[in-house]
Protein backbone atom coordinates (compact mmCIF):
# COMPACT_ATOMS: atom_id res chain seq x y z
CA UNK A 1 0.00 0.00 0.00
CA UNK A 2 1.04 3.60 -0.46
CA UNK A 3 2.06 5.44 2.69
CA UNK A 4 -0.28 7.84 4.50
CA UNK A 5 1.41 10.80 2.82
CA UNK A 6 1.03 9.29 -0.64
CA UNK A 7 -2.64 8.31 -0.71
CA UNK A 8 -4.71 9.38 -3.76
CA UNK A 9 -6.87 12.46 -3.48
CA UNK A 10 -10.61 12.04 -2.94
CA UNK A 11 -13.08 12.21 -0.14
CA UNK A 12 -10.68 10.47 2.26
CA UNK A 13 -9.37 13.73 3.65
CA UNK A 14 -8.08 12.70 7.07
CA UNK A 15 -4.56 11.27 7.45
CA UNK A 16 -4.42 7.50 7.35
CA UNK A 17 -3.60 5.64 10.59
CA UNK A 18 0.10 4.98 11.00
CA UNK A 19 -0.38 1.66 12.79
CA UNK A 20 -2.66 -1.29 12.32
CA UNK A 21 -3.30 -3.25 9.17
CA UNK A 22 -7.10 -3.23 9.41
CA UNK A 23 -7.55 0.56 9.76
CA UNK A 24 -5.21 1.17 6.86
CA UNK A 25 -7.02 -1.36 4.66
CA UNK A 26 -10.35 0.27 5.50
CA UNK A 27 -9.02 3.72 4.71
CA UNK A 28 -7.59 2.61 1.38
CA UNK A 29 -10.75 0.79 0.28
CA UNK A 30 -12.37 3.95 -1.11
CA UNK A 31 -9.28 4.70 -3.17
CA UNK A 32 -9.24 1.12 -4.51
CA UNK A 33 -12.90 1.36 -5.52
CA UNK A 34 -12.54 4.68 -7.27
CA UNK A 35 -9.33 3.65 -9.04
CA UNK A 36 -10.77 0.39 -10.37
CA UNK A 37 -14.42 1.15 -11.07
CA UNK A 38 -14.94 0.69 -14.85
CA UNK A 39 -16.51 4.10 -15.52
CA UNK A 40 -14.86 7.25 -16.91
CA UNK A 41 -12.93 9.24 -14.31
CA UNK A 42 -11.15 12.61 -14.39
CA UNK A 43 -7.50 12.62 -15.41
CA UNK A 44 -4.87 12.47 -12.69
CA UNK A 45 -3.60 15.82 -11.51
CA UNK A 46 0.07 16.74 -11.16
CA UNK A 47 0.13 15.86 -7.46
CA UNK A 48 -1.55 12.49 -8.12
CA UNK A 49 1.00 11.63 -10.80
CA UNK A 50 3.87 12.38 -8.40
CA UNK A 51 2.23 10.20 -5.75
CA UNK A 52 1.63 7.36 -8.21
CA UNK A 53 5.21 7.61 -9.45
CA UNK A 54 6.61 7.28 -5.92
CA UNK A 55 4.36 4.28 -5.30
CA UNK A 56 5.56 2.59 -8.49
CA UNK A 57 9.20 3.17 -7.56
CA UNK A 58 8.55 1.54 -4.20
CA UNK A 59 6.85 -1.42 -5.82
CA UNK A 60 3.52 -0.61 -4.18
CA UNK A 61 1.22 -0.89 -7.18
CA UNK A 62 2.50 -3.99 -8.91
CA UNK A 63 -0.88 -5.63 -8.25
CA UNK A 64 -2.75 -3.09 -10.40
CA UNK A 65 -2.61 -5.29 -13.51
CA UNK A 66 -4.90 -7.89 -11.96
CA UNK A 67 -7.29 -5.33 -10.47
CA UNK A 68 -7.59 -3.59 -13.84
CA UNK A 69 -8.67 -6.79 -15.57
CA UNK A 70 -10.62 -8.54 -12.81
CA UNK A 71 -14.39 -8.81 -13.19
CA UNK A 72 -16.81 -8.78 -10.28
CA UNK A 73 -16.86 -12.59 -10.45
CA UNK A 74 -13.04 -12.76 -10.33
CA UNK A 75 -12.92 -10.51 -7.27
CA UNK A 76 -15.62 -12.49 -5.47
CA UNK A 77 -13.97 -15.82 -6.35
CA UNK A 78 -10.59 -14.77 -5.00
CA UNK A 79 -12.25 -13.43 -1.89
CA UNK A 80 -13.97 -16.77 -1.31
CA UNK A 81 -10.71 -18.69 -1.83
CA UNK A 82 -9.07 -16.60 0.89
CA UNK A 83 -12.00 -17.10 3.27
CA UNK A 84 -12.06 -20.87 2.67
CA UNK A 85 -8.30 -21.20 3.07
CA UNK A 86 -7.81 -22.64 -0.40
CA UNK A 87 -5.14 -19.98 -0.91
CA UNK A 88 -2.91 -19.89 2.18
CA UNK A 89 -1.12 -16.75 3.32
CA UNK A 90 1.62 -15.90 2.58
CA UNK A 91 0.40 -17.01 -0.88
CA UNK A 92 2.07 -19.84 -2.78
CA UNK A 93 2.17 -19.55 -6.54
CA UNK A 94 1.01 -23.15 -6.99
CA UNK A 95 -2.01 -22.63 -4.70
CA UNK A 96 -3.09 -19.47 -6.51
CA UNK A 97 -2.78 -21.13 -9.92
CA UNK A 98 -4.53 -24.28 -8.71
CA UNK A 99 -7.47 -22.08 -7.69
CA UNK A 100 -7.72 -20.92 -11.30
CA UNK A 101 -5.91 -17.57 -11.17
CA UNK A 102 -2.99 -16.40 -13.29
CA UNK A 103 0.34 -14.70 -12.73
CA UNK A 104 -1.18 -11.25 -12.28
CA UNK A 105 -3.27 -12.53 -9.36
CA UNK A 106 -0.13 -14.00 -7.84
CA UNK A 107 1.58 -10.59 -8.08
CA UNK A 108 -1.47 -8.95 -6.56
CA UNK A 109 -1.43 -11.21 -3.50
CA UNK A 110 2.34 -11.02 -3.14
CA UNK A 111 2.02 -7.24 -3.02
CA UNK A 112 -0.23 -7.61 0.05
CA UNK A 113 1.97 -9.91 2.10
CA UNK A 114 1.79 -9.09 5.76
CA UNK A 115 -1.89 -8.20 5.49
CA UNK A 116 -4.57 -10.29 7.17
CA UNK A 117 -6.17 -12.43 4.41
CA UNK A 118 -9.60 -11.87 5.98
CA UNK A 119 -9.17 -8.14 5.45
CA UNK A 120 -8.11 -8.72 1.84
CA UNK A 121 -11.13 -10.97 1.31
CA UNK A 122 -13.45 -8.34 2.75
CA UNK A 123 -11.90 -5.66 0.54
CA UNK A 124 -12.25 -7.85 -2.57
CA UNK A 125 -15.90 -8.56 -1.84
CA UNK A 126 -16.62 -4.86 -1.45
CA UNK A 127 -14.82 -4.15 -4.73
CA UNK A 128 -16.82 -6.90 -6.42
CA UNK A 129 -20.03 -5.24 -5.27
CA UNK A 130 -18.87 -1.89 -6.64
CA UNK A 131 -18.04 -3.53 -9.98
CA UNK A 132 -21.52 -5.06 -10.12
CA UNK A 133 -23.08 -1.65 -9.52
CA UNK A 134 -20.88 -0.16 -12.26
CA UNK A 135 -21.91 -2.92 -14.68
CA UNK A 136 -25.56 -2.21 -13.88
CA UNK A 137 -25.04 1.47 -14.65
CA UNK A 138 -23.47 0.62 -18.00
CA UNK A 139 -26.31 -1.77 -18.79
CA UNK A 140 -28.81 1.03 -18.18
CA UNK A 141 -26.86 3.39 -20.46
CA UNK A 142 -26.53 1.04 -23.46
CA UNK A 143 -29.24 -0.82 -25.36
CA UNK A 144 -28.81 -3.09 -28.37
CA UNK A 145 -31.24 -2.39 -31.22
CA UNK A 146 -32.37 -4.72 -34.01
CA UNK A 147 -34.53 -4.72 -37.16
CA UNK A 148 -35.90 -7.60 -39.20
CA UNK A 149 -36.11 -11.34 -38.43
CA UNK A 150 -39.38 -10.77 -36.61
CA UNK A 151 -38.65 -13.06 -33.65
CA UNK A 152 -38.08 -10.95 -30.57
CA UNK A 153 -34.57 -11.36 -29.20
CA UNK A 154 -34.04 -10.90 -25.48
CA UNK A 155 -31.95 -7.82 -24.71
CA UNK A 156 -32.66 -6.14 -28.06
CA UNK A 157 -35.09 -3.34 -28.87
CA UNK A 158 -36.82 -2.72 -32.21
CA UNK A 159 -35.37 0.03 -34.44
CA UNK A 160 -38.70 1.68 -35.20
CA UNK A 161 -39.69 1.53 -31.55
CA UNK A 162 -36.43 3.18 -30.49
CA UNK A 163 -36.76 6.00 -33.03
CA UNK A 164 -40.38 6.67 -32.08
CA UNK A 165 -39.38 6.81 -28.42
CA UNK A 166 -36.47 9.17 -29.06
CA UNK A 167 -38.58 11.58 -31.09
CA UNK A 168 -41.31 11.53 -28.44
CA UNK A 169 -38.79 12.61 -25.78
CA UNK A 170 -37.23 15.46 -27.78
CA UNK A 171 -37.42 18.88 -26.14
CA UNK A 172 -34.80 21.04 -27.88
CA UNK A 173 -32.73 19.47 -30.65
CA UNK A 174 -32.82 16.48 -32.99
CA UNK A 175 -29.87 15.63 -35.26
CA UNK A 176 -30.40 13.01 -37.98
CA UNK A 177 -27.84 11.62 -40.40
CA UNK A 178 -28.84 9.12 -43.09
CA UNK A 179 -27.60 7.87 -46.42
CA UNK A 180 -30.98 7.49 -48.09
CA UNK A 181 -34.63 8.35 -47.36
CA UNK A 182 -37.71 6.49 -48.68
CA UNK A 183 -41.34 6.98 -47.62
CA UNK A 184 -40.16 9.82 -45.46
CA UNK A 185 -43.58 11.09 -44.41
CA UNK A 186 -44.30 7.77 -42.75
CA UNK A 187 -40.81 7.44 -41.28
CA UNK A 188 -40.75 11.02 -39.97
CA UNK A 189 -44.37 10.98 -38.70
CA UNK A 190 -43.45 10.52 -35.00
CA UNK A 191 -40.97 13.40 -35.24
CA UNK A 192 -43.56 15.58 -36.96
CA UNK A 193 -46.06 14.93 -34.15
CA UNK A 194 -43.48 15.96 -31.58
CA UNK A 195 -42.59 19.16 -33.46
CA UNK A 196 -46.27 20.12 -33.51
CA UNK A 197 -46.35 19.63 -29.74
CA UNK A 198 -43.03 21.45 -29.23
CA UNK A 199 -42.65 23.98 -32.07
CA UNK A 200 -39.30 25.16 -30.71
CA UNK A 201 -37.50 21.89 -31.49
CA UNK A 202 -34.58 22.43 -33.88
CA UNK A 203 -33.96 19.67 -36.42
CA UNK A 204 -30.69 19.17 -38.32
CA UNK A 205 -30.69 16.69 -41.19
CA UNK A 206 -27.49 15.42 -42.84
CA UNK A 207 -27.93 13.59 -46.13
CA UNK A 208 -26.04 12.10 -49.04
CA UNK A 209 -26.50 14.15 -52.23
CA UNK A 210 -26.23 12.14 -55.46
CA UNK A 211 -25.60 13.78 -58.83
CA UNK A 212 -26.18 12.64 -62.40
CA UNK A 213 -23.28 14.65 -63.82
CA UNK A 214 -20.95 15.37 -60.91
CA UNK A 215 -20.11 18.70 -62.50
CA UNK A 216 -19.45 21.68 -60.19
CA UNK A 217 -21.66 23.79 -62.41
CA UNK A 218 -24.64 21.53 -61.64
CA UNK A 219 -24.24 21.57 -57.85
CA UNK A 220 -26.81 24.31 -57.28
CA UNK A 221 -29.34 22.50 -59.48
CA UNK A 222 -28.71 19.20 -57.63
CA UNK A 223 -29.27 20.94 -54.28
CA UNK A 224 -32.51 22.57 -55.45
CA UNK A 225 -33.81 19.28 -56.89
CA UNK A 226 -33.08 17.33 -53.70
CA UNK A 227 -34.67 19.97 -51.50
CA UNK A 228 -37.80 20.12 -53.67
CA UNK A 229 -38.15 16.31 -53.69
CA UNK A 230 -37.66 16.11 -49.93
CA UNK A 231 -40.33 18.76 -49.31
CA UNK A 232 -42.79 17.12 -51.72
CA UNK A 233 -42.33 13.45 -50.79
CA UNK A 234 -40.79 13.16 -47.34
CA UNK A 235 -41.66 16.09 -45.05
CA UNK A 236 -45.09 17.21 -43.75
CA UNK A 237 -46.49 20.16 -45.67
CA UNK A 238 -47.51 22.06 -42.52
CA UNK A 239 -44.00 22.15 -41.03
CA UNK A 240 -40.95 24.20 -41.95
CA UNK A 241 -38.15 22.19 -43.51
CA UNK A 242 -35.33 21.21 -41.16
CA UNK A 243 -31.85 22.66 -41.47
CA UNK A 244 -30.30 20.39 -44.11
CA UNK A 245 -26.65 19.69 -44.92
CA UNK A 246 -24.80 17.55 -47.44
CA UNK A 247 -21.30 16.39 -48.32
CA UNK A 248 -20.27 17.84 -51.72
CA UNK A 249 -17.85 14.93 -52.14
CA UNK A 250 -20.86 12.63 -52.59
CA UNK A 251 -21.64 14.30 -55.94
CA UNK A 252 -18.46 13.08 -57.58
CA UNK A 253 -18.67 10.26 -60.10
CA UNK A 254 -14.99 9.25 -60.23
CA UNK A 255 -12.95 7.07 -57.90
CA UNK A 256 -12.43 9.95 -55.45
CA UNK A 257 -16.12 10.00 -54.54
CA UNK A 258 -16.98 9.82 -50.83
CA UNK A 259 -20.46 9.19 -49.43
CA UNK A 260 -22.16 10.53 -46.35
CA UNK A 261 -22.97 7.05 -45.07
CA UNK A 262 -23.40 7.67 -41.33
CA UNK A 263 -26.77 6.65 -39.89
CA UNK A 264 -27.40 8.11 -36.47
CA UNK A 265 -29.74 10.22 -34.35
CA UNK A 266 -28.83 12.54 -31.47
CA UNK A 267 -31.58 13.99 -29.27
CA UNK A 268 -31.09 16.88 -26.83
CA UNK A 269 -27.34 16.17 -26.56
CA UNK A 270 -28.23 13.24 -24.30
CA UNK A 271 -29.33 10.24 -26.35
CA UNK A 272 -27.25 8.91 -29.26
CA UNK A 273 -28.53 6.18 -31.57
CA UNK A 274 -26.01 4.74 -34.04
CA UNK A 275 -27.44 2.21 -36.48
CA UNK A 276 -26.95 0.49 -39.81
CA UNK A 277 -30.57 1.36 -40.72
CA UNK A 278 -31.39 4.17 -43.13
CA UNK A 279 -34.54 6.27 -42.83
CA UNK A 280 -36.67 3.92 -44.87
CA UNK A 281 -39.54 1.63 -43.89
CA UNK A 282 -37.65 -1.37 -45.24
CA UNK A 283 -34.58 -0.64 -43.10
CA UNK A 284 -36.57 0.02 -39.95
CA UNK A 285 -39.04 -2.82 -40.25
CA UNK A 286 -37.92 -5.58 -42.66
CA UNK A 287 -34.17 -5.50 -43.27
CA UNK A 288 -31.81 -7.10 -40.77
CA UNK A 289 -30.16 -4.06 -39.16
CA UNK A 290 -28.23 -3.57 -35.93
CA UNK A 291 -27.58 -0.54 -33.76
CA UNK A 292 -26.74 0.79 -30.32
CA UNK A 293 -28.69 3.31 -28.25
CA UNK A 294 -26.71 5.21 -25.61
CA UNK A 295 -28.10 7.38 -22.83
CA UNK A 296 -24.80 9.19 -22.40
CA UNK A 297 -24.59 13.01 -22.71
CA UNK A 298 -20.82 13.02 -23.28
CA UNK A 299 -21.05 10.62 -26.20
CA UNK A 300 -24.13 12.33 -27.64
CA UNK A 301 -22.52 15.76 -27.49
CA UNK A 302 -19.29 14.45 -29.05
CA UNK A 303 -21.20 12.84 -31.92
CA UNK A 304 -23.26 15.97 -32.63
CA UNK A 305 -20.15 18.11 -32.26
CA UNK A 306 -18.36 16.11 -34.95
CA UNK A 307 -21.03 16.97 -37.53
CA UNK A 308 -20.96 20.63 -36.55
CA UNK A 309 -17.17 20.68 -36.73
CA UNK A 310 -17.35 19.34 -40.30
CA UNK A 311 -19.78 22.13 -41.15
CA UNK A 312 -17.47 24.77 -39.72
CA UNK A 313 -14.53 23.28 -41.62
CA UNK A 314 -16.48 23.52 -44.87
CA UNK A 315 -16.66 19.77 -45.48
CA UNK A 316 -20.46 19.79 -45.04
CA UNK A 317 -22.53 22.48 -46.76
CA UNK A 318 -25.99 23.91 -46.29
CA UNK A 319 -28.52 22.22 -48.55
CA UNK A 320 -30.66 25.18 -49.49
Secondary structure as UniProt FT lines:
FT   HELIX           4..6
FT   HELIX           21..36
FT   HELIX           46..57
FT   TURN            58..63
FT   HELIX           64..69
FT   HELIX           72..84
FT   HELIX           93..98
FT   TURN            99..100
FT   HELIX           103..110
FT   TURN            111..114
FT   HELIX           117..141
FT   STRAND          142..147
FT   TURN            154..155
FT   STRAND          156..158
FT   HELIX           159..169
FT   STRAND          173..178
FT   HELIX           184..187
FT   HELIX           189..197
FT   TURN            199..200
FT   STRAND          202..207
FT   HELIX           216..218
FT   HELIX           219..233
FT   TURN            237..238
FT   STRAND          243..247
FT   HELIX           248..251
FT   TURN            255..256
FT   STRAND          264..267
FT   TURN            268..270
FT   STRAND          271..275
FT   HELIX           282..286
FT   STRAND          289..295
FT   HELIX           297..312
FT   TURN            313..314
FT   STRAND          316..318
//
